[in-house]
Amino acid sequence: MVSIPDVVLNDGTSFPELGLGTYNLRGEEGTEAIVSAIAAGYRLLDSAVNYENETEVGDAVRRAGERLGIARDDLLVTTKIPGRDHGYDETLASSAASLDRLGLDRIDLYLIHWPNPSVGKYVDTWRAMVELQKRGTVRSIGVSNFTEAMLVRLVDETGVFPAVNQVELHPYFTQAALRAFHAEHGIRTESWSPLARRTELLNEGVIADLAEANDVTPTQVVLRWHTQLHSTPIPKSASAERQIENADVFGFALTEDELDAISALERGRLWDGDPDTHEEM
Ligand SMILES: NC(=O)c1ccc[n+]([C@@H]2O[C@H](COP(=O)([O-])OP(=O)(O)OC[C@H]3O[C@@H](n4cnc5c(N)ncnc54)[C@H](OP(=O)(O)O)[C@@H]3O)[C@@H](O)[C@H]2O)c1
């Protein structure tokens, strides 16, 4: 089993340096893929209402307990509020429905999936999340796809900083300015699509050269780059073998020059997901 180190979030809770993406892991196969990741050493599971797999994630948590003896409290379950559930009362209701589908009594990390600025309700949504945290049904609260200006607005209007901002981040879109803002304010960065969805990234010469030099795989080079940038990547893999490969990245370190060489692949967002304009319901 791979050992994944933890960091401490701004609310005092421990949070793994690497987790499992679960987009498209659904049905019996999806549940078993999540169980295999837990067996490999993953503790952070990233779900969302819109992935339609909260039931599978909850089932995987229970199977890990029964089959592997891994306690529920050793696992961190993330889910995310969809745009259609923004608003104070809507968020309270949405969280209850998520808990029901998960079959759990607590969400470990609850995120606003997209800010949907045209809806104009992400601050009300955030207030409800603060309330849910007080009630104890949610342990840590955060956001996803928020810009610096949106983070500032949340804090100005509620006084509460998110613990996490999960954003598109990979060597083609390095988010240097947003990461610096997060570091200044104690917000943990989480990288979605950390492998750039296996596009040509893994064939880039610089990645291949560093893989050879460090006797690791291209994927391991990319994921180690994320962790050394102080971001938690959540690579998705349905394969037990690739899950182990992806988690086993803490036994080597890249130099500053090597990190910079990877970051030089920067070319911008890959999927047109500008939070100021992109809306997801
Ligand atoms: N907050 C948001 O708005 C948002 C948006 C997008 C994604 N996410 C989250 O981020 C997670 C990760 O992003 P993602 O799923 O889009 O992309 P990703 O993790 O960058 O890439 C996943 C792809 O890479 C392949 N892969 C994984 N490990 C590999 C390896 N070692 N070698 C070769 N190929 C490998 C996977 O195939 P196999 O499964 O066959 O291994 C899959 O096709 C999602 O699952 C989701 O939880 C969040």
The ligand as a MOL file (V3000), in Angstrom:
LIG
                    3D

  0  0  0     0  0            999 V3000
M  V30 BEGIN CTAB
M  V30 COUNTS 48 52 0 0 0
M  V30 BEGIN ATOM
M  V30 1 N -14.3170 20.6940 -10.1260 0
M  V30 2 C -14.4540 20.5270 -11.4260 0
M  V30 3 O -15.0590 21.3580 -12.1190 0
M  V30 4 C -13.8480 19.3250 -12.0730 0
M  V30 5 C -13.7250 19.2570 -13.4650 0
M  V30 6 C -13.1230 18.1320 -14.0310 0
M  V30 7 C -12.6700 17.0890 -13.2130 0
M  V30 8 N -12.8330 17.1520 -11.8620 0 CHG=1
M  V30 9 C -12.3480 16.0680 -10.9640 0
M  V30 10 O -10.9870 15.8230 -11.2690 0
M  V30 11 C -10.8180 14.4340 -11.5120 0
M  V30 12 C -9.6510 14.1860 -12.4360 0
M  V30 13 O -9.8380 14.8300 -13.6700 0
M  V30 14 P -10.1880 14.0360 -15.0340 0
M  V30 15 O -10.8410 12.7370 -14.7080 0
M  V30 16 O -10.9250 15.0050 -15.8930 0 CHG=-1
M  V30 17 O -8.7640 13.8300 -15.7390 0
M  V30 18 P -7.3140 13.2650 -15.3300 0
M  V30 19 O -7.3400 12.6900 -13.9740 0
M  V30 20 O -6.3530 14.3330 -15.6790 0
M  V30 21 O -7.1280 12.1100 -16.4160 0
M  V30 22 C -7.9210 10.9540 -16.4080 0
M  V30 23 C -7.5520 10.1400 -17.6460 0
M  V30 24 O -6.1790 9.7370 -17.5800 0
M  V30 25 C -6.0900 8.3120 -17.6490 0
M  V30 26 N -5.0080 7.8970 -16.7460 0
M  V30 27 C -5.0200 7.9240 -15.3990 0
M  V30 28 N -3.8650 7.4840 -14.8960 0
M  V30 29 C -3.0880 7.1610 -15.9620 0
M  V30 30 C -1.7740 6.6400 -16.0900 0
M  V30 31 N -1.0360 6.3610 -15.0200 0
M  V30 32 N -1.2920 6.4160 -17.3390 0
M  V30 33 C -2.0490 6.6870 -18.4230 0
M  V30 34 N -3.2910 7.1930 -18.3630 0
M  V30 35 C -3.8120 7.4240 -17.1350 0
M  V30 36 C -7.4460 7.7880 -17.2330 0
M  V30 37 O -7.7490 6.5460 -17.8530 0
M  V30 38 P -8.0120 5.1940 -16.9830 0
M  V30 39 O -9.1920 5.4640 -16.0900 0
M  V30 40 O -8.3010 4.1820 -18.0450 0
M  V30 41 O -6.7390 4.9120 -16.2130 0
M  V30 42 C -8.3860 8.8830 -17.7770 0
M  V30 43 O -8.6200 8.6730 -19.1600 0
M  V30 44 C -12.1800 14.0040 -12.0720 0
M  V30 45 O -12.3260 12.6050 -12.1030 0
M  V30 46 C -13.0880 14.7350 -11.1320 0
M  V30 47 O -13.1690 14.0390 -9.8930 0
M  V30 48 C -13.3980 18.2690 -11.2780 0
M  V30 END ATOM
M  V30 BEGIN BOND
M  V30 1 1 1 2
M  V30 2 2 2 3
M  V30 3 1 2 4
M  V30 4 1 4 5
M  V30 5 2 4 48
M  V30 6 2 5 6
M  V30 7 1 6 7
M  V30 8 2 7 8
M  V30 9 1 8 9
M  V30 10 1 8 48
M  V30 11 1 9 10
M  V30 12 1 9 46
M  V30 13 1 10 11
M  V30 14 1 11 12
M  V30 15 1 11 44
M  V30 16 1 12 13
M  V30 17 1 13 14
M  V30 18 2 14 15
M  V30 19 1 14 16
M  V30 20 1 14 17
M  V30 21 1 17 18
M  V30 22 2 18 19
M  V30 23 1 18 20
M  V30 24 1 18 21
M  V30 25 1 21 22
M  V30 26 1 22 23
M  V30 27 1 23 24
M  V30 28 1 23 42
M  V30 29 1 24 25
M  V30 30 1 25 26
M  V30 31 1 25 36
M  V30 32 1 26 27
M  V30 33 1 26 35
M  V30 34 2 27 28
M  V30 35 1 28 29
M  V30 36 1 29 30
M  V30 37 2 29 35
M  V30 38 1 30 31
M  V30 39 2 30 32
M  V30 40 1 32 33
M  V30 41 2 33 34
M  V30 42 1 34 35
M  V30 43 1 36 37
M  V30 44 1 36 42
M  V30 45 1 37 38
M  V30 46 2 38 39
M  V30 47 1 38 40
M  V30 48 1 38 41
M  V30 49 1 42 43
M  V30 50 1 44 45
M  V30 51 1 44 46
M  V30 52 1 46 47
M  V30 END BOND
M  V30 END CTAB
M  END
